[in-house]
Amino acid sequence: MGEYTTFLCRECGYSAERIRWGVSVSDPRQRFMPAYCVECDAIAEVDLTGADLMIDEFTCITCGSELFFLEKAASYTCPKCKAKDMKLIQGEYW
């Protein structure tokens, strides 16, 4: 099931907007994941719905730069201050 997730840095207070993560409760074809934009220095939501296995590059909707997926807990580094103390707040299902 997909949850809304907020990434919050305990060091500098950076907070990403609420991001959908996982597979939709109502439509299992909808999938989302968090990713990192190097240009914006922000954590963004990536819509994987209908993405082909051959598509391996996703771009930021704000600046158009390539996004990099956050796959492991070790990669939850604050995009602003680079602290490795990000708190994940998971809320309601989507």
ABEGO torsion letter per residue (X at the ends): XBBBBBBBBAAAGBBBBBBBBEBBAABAABBBBBBBBAAAGBBBBBBABGBBAABABBBBAAAGBBBBBBABAAABBBAAAGBABBBBBBBBBX
